[in-house]
Amino acid sequence: MKQYDVAAYIWPSYTGQEKRSRIFWPEGYGEWQTVKVAQPHFEGHLWPRKPLWGYVEEANPDVMAMQIDAAVSHGVNTFIYDWYWYDDRPFLENCLSDGFLKAKNNGRMKFYLMWANHDANHLWDRRNSDDILDTVIWTGQVDKTRFDHATNRMIERFFSLPNYYTIDGKPVLSIYDTVNLIKGLGGVDNARAALDDLRDRVCKAGFPGLHLQMISWSENYIDLKTIDPKYEGTQVDALKALGFDSVTNYQFVSFTDMQREYLDILPDVQREYDHFDRDYPVPYFPTVAIGWDNNLRFHKCHPNVARNNTPEAVEQAFLQAKAYADAHPNQPPLITVNSWNEWTEGSYLEPDDLYGYGYLEAIKRVFTEK
């Protein structure tokens, strides 16, 4: 039977080990603080919910050993860790370094990094009023010196591990915010030079190269001439200029309206798949978002919520992604999933008291059963 690489994003905020995160969640166990007090924001809102595994410490290797076994037994064989670098040092790295990588069974799974190089703001702290949520606390932009510090850490601590995910032997690094990357490095030419230098350093570390993966947003998210006057064009032009090797998505919400029935969203998702297949010069790896609902982070109601994203409905999205992978046999059968644990965005695989293990069972049916 064909093996698929089902890779779920991990939002590493469910820990009390990262002291700096207490600016957002002072009670000391991460964003579980927000989940625990969740209340319905509108009639029919399917909150509160509770995690069946409890409000666990995900920087605990025993907790992650349990989660690894659950993931692998249901067909999720790769974790993509959201990885942060603020004030020239890592942020929320504990769940990876102290949890996953110290779990006795972590060799059962692959992992790779998505550099979540967006700005940090008060969005994570629902104690604040909605009108200050955009206040920037730490910028995700880095200059060349900080870029080198961050990427040297990736090479030295992570890329050489035996379960780091590779394509053609090359460690995969995903970049979340291409605009922030370009701005921080001072333009497209400087960003390309920094990425080329990173590739050289990866080769010097003993690898055949580096596989750079772009996270796609809406097509109009990138307007090069507003970022760098020497260039113009949209996302595909930025991808070519910077030399990315593949592209995928983080969430459906970045390219389509989520305020409707989940099954009504899937034709838009298929059009997105087809667009990448037709118009991009590098492989596209299909993504599946379990849902969307970030009301837990706000005081006011935010109506852009996916409706009826039941396990049965999401299974149709898994089948759609599988069909895309099957139709592209010359590229790795990688499917990205949002996400393992984005509780406060309403898009997670971890079992809860609403659907139990339903989403994990759907993955198992689609990707591991004949």
N, C-alpha and C positions, 0 to 999 in steps of 0.2 A: 504494500500500500504506500502511496506517495506520502512523503514527510513534508509538512508545512512548518514554516517558522512563524508561529503566532506570537507576536511581540506586543505586550501590554505596557503602556506608559505607567510610571509610578510617580505620584506626587508625594515627595518625601517629607511631608509636614506633620506626620502623626507620631511625633516623638517629643519628649521633654529634654532630650540630650543636647539640642542646639539652643544654647542660652540666649543668643541674639534674637531668636524667634519670639521671645517673651514680650517684645515690644508689641506684638500682635495678639499673643495668647498667653497672658501672664499667669494663668493657673498651672502651667508647667507640663502639659501633655499635648501640646501642639493644637492643630485645628480640630481635634476631637472636641475642643471647648465649644466651637461653633455648632458642631453636629449634635452635641448632647442637648443643647437648648433650642433646637429647631422647632418652629411652630408653623402651621399652615398660613400662607400668605393670601389665599383666595379660596373660594368654595371649590371643593374637589381637589385641592392641592394634596398630594400624597405624602405629606409629612405630618408628624415626625416619623422617622424610621430608626431602627436600631441594628447595628452590626451583629450578626450571629456569633462572631468570634469575640465580641466585646470591644471595648475601647483600648485596643492593645498598643503596646510600645513597639513600634516597627524598627527601632534601632536595637532590639533585643534579638540575638541570634536564635534563641529557641522559638520565638514567635515567627521569625522568618523561615526557620526550618519547616514549621507547620505550613506556612503559606506556600513555600516552594513545592512541598508534596501535593498540596491541593491544586496548585496551578498545573504542574506537570501531569497529574492524573486526569486532568480535564483538557489537555491539549495545548496549554499555554507553556511554551518552552523557552521564552525569552522575556526579560524585563528591560524596558528602556527607562533609565533613571533620569528624571529631570535634574539637571546639575547646574548649580548657581555659583556665581563668583562676584561677590560684592565687596567693596573696599579692599580689593586686591587679596582676598582670601576666600576660601570656600564657605558656602552657606547651605545648611540642610544636607550636608554630605553624610551625616551620621547613619541614616537609614541604610545607605549603601555600605559604608566602611565598617560600621559596628554591628549592623544587622545582617544584611544579605551575605557579605563576604566572610563573616565569621560563623555563619550557619554551617553546621557539619555536613549538610547535603547540598551545598551551593553548586557543586559540580554537576548536578542534574540539570541545571539551567544555564543558558547563555545570558549575557547582559551587554548593553552598550549605553553610551551617554548621549543625551540630548542636552546641549548647552542651552539652558533656558536664560538667554541673555536679554530678557526684557527688563524694564525698570520695575523696582519693588515699590508698591504704594500701599495706601491704607485699605485697598480692596480686601485684604485678608483679615481686616480687623473690623468686625461688624459692630463693635461698641461705638464707633464713630458715626457721625451723621453722613448720609449719602453724599452731601455736597463737598466733602473734603476727601473722598475716596481716591481721587486722582493725584493727590499730593505725593510727589516722589520722595521716597526715603533714601533709596540707593539706586543709582543708575546702573543699567546693564551694559552701557557702553564702556569699552576698554581701549586704551591706546596701545601702541605696539609693545611697550614694556610689560604692561599688565596682560596683554594677550599672550606673550611668551611665558609669563609666570603661570598663567592658568593652563596653557596647553602642555607645558613641561610637566605639570602635575599629572595631567591625564596620561601622558606617555609613561611616566615613571611609575605611577601607582596602579594604573588600570589596564592599559593596552596590552601589556605583556602577560596578563593573567590568562591561564589556559581556557577559561570559559568566557573570555571577552569575544563578542560576536564579530566575525569577520566576513568579508565578501572577497573571494579570490585571495584569501590570506591577508587582506588589508583590514585593519581595524576600522569600524564604522563610527563616524562622529556626525551627529545630527546637529544642525544649527537652527534654533527656533526663530530668531528675528534677524533677517538679513539686513534690514534697514539700520538697526542699531549697530550691527557689525560694521557696515560701511561708514556710518557717521563717526563711530568711535575711532576707527583707524584712519580717518581723514580722507575719504574718497575711495572710488572704485579701484584706482590703480594701486593705492597703498593697501587696500584690503586684499587684492589679488596677490600682491607681493608677500603679505603676511601669511596667506594661506599656502603659497608656494614654499615659503620658508618652513612652515609647519610640515608640509609633505617631506621636505628634505630631512628635517629632524626625525620624523617617523622612520624614514628609510635608514638613517644612521643608527637608529635603535634596533635595526635588524629586521624590519618588515619590508615586504615588496612595495609598499606604498600605503596611502591613506584613502579611505572611501568617504568622501564628504557628501552628506545628505542634506538637502534643503527642506525645511518645513514650509509648505505652501499656505498662503493666505488667499484672500480673494484676488482676482487678477489685477485689480486696480490698487491693491495695497502698496505696491512698489511703483513709484514714478521716479525713475532715475534722475531726470533733469531737475527735480526739486531737491535731490540729495547731493548730486555732483553735476555741476554745469557742463562738464566735459562729455557727459553721456545723456542719452535719453532712451526711453523704452520702459517696458513693464517687467514683470517677474521673470519671464523666460529670457529676456535680455540680460537681466542681472545674473541669472543662473549661468548663462554662457560666459559672461564677462568674468565671473569669479571662479569658473571651472568646477562647479558641483558635479558629482558623479551620479546622483539620483535625486528623486524628489518624492515626498509623501506629505500627508496632512497630519495635523494634530487633532482637529475636531471638525465635524460637519458645520458647526456654527460659523466657521471662518469663511464659508463660501455659499451658504444657503440659509433661508429663513427656517428657523426651527419651531415657530409658533403654529404648529399644525399636527395632524396625525403622523406618527412615525413612518408608517408605510407610504404616505404621500411624499415624504422626503426622498425616498430611495430612487425615484427617477432622476432627480437632480444629482444625486450621488453618481449614478451611472453616467450622466452627461459629463460630470467632472472626470471620471475615469477615462471616458472617450476623448475628452479634450487633451489630457496629458498624453494619451497614447498617440494622438494625431499630431500634436503641436510641439512636443518637447523632445529634445535630442538625446535624452538620457532615460533610463528605466524609471517608471513610476511604480511605487509599491502601494497597493490599495489600503485604505484605512476604513475602519468601522468605528463609529461613535455609538456608545450604548444609549445615549440620550443627551438632554441638555436642560438644566434647571439650576441657575446660580442664585436663586432667591435667598438662600441661607446667608449670603454675605451682605444682604441689604435690609434696610428698615422698610422701604417702600416696595411695593410689588413690581417685579420685572416680568412682564407677561410673555417674554420670548421663551416659552417652555414647550418641549416636545411632549405630545400627548400619546398615551397608549404605547409606550415603548416597552411592551411586555417581552419576556424572553422569546415568545413565539414570533413576534414581529422582528426583533433583533436577529433572530435566526435567519430571516430572509436576507438581512444585510450581510451576514456571514457567508451565506450561499453566493451572494452577488460578488463578494470579494474573492471567494474561492474560484469562482468561474473566471474572474479576471486573471488570477494567478495561473490557472490551468491553460488559459489562452496565450500565455507568454512563457513557454517552456524554456526559453533561452536565458531567462533571468531567475535569480533566486526566488523561491516561493515564499516571500516575506509578506506578511499581512500585519499592519500596525493597528492596535486597538486602543481606543480611548474609553476607559483606561482601567487599570487595576483598582484604583482607590480614589478617584476624584469625587468624593462624597459631596462636597459643597458645590460641585458643578453638575450633579445629578447624572454622572456618567461613570459607572464603576461595575466591575465584575464581582467584587467581594460579596459574599452572601449576606442578605439582610432579612428582616422579618416581614418584608413585603413579598418578595419572589423567591426567597430561600436561595438555593444554588441554581436557580433557573438559567441565568446567563452562562454560567460555567457549563451546565449540562448542554446548553445549545451549542457552545463551542465544541464540546466533546462529540456531539452527534455529527456536526458538519466536518470536522477536521480529523477525527480519529476513527470513526466507525464506517464500515463499508456500506 
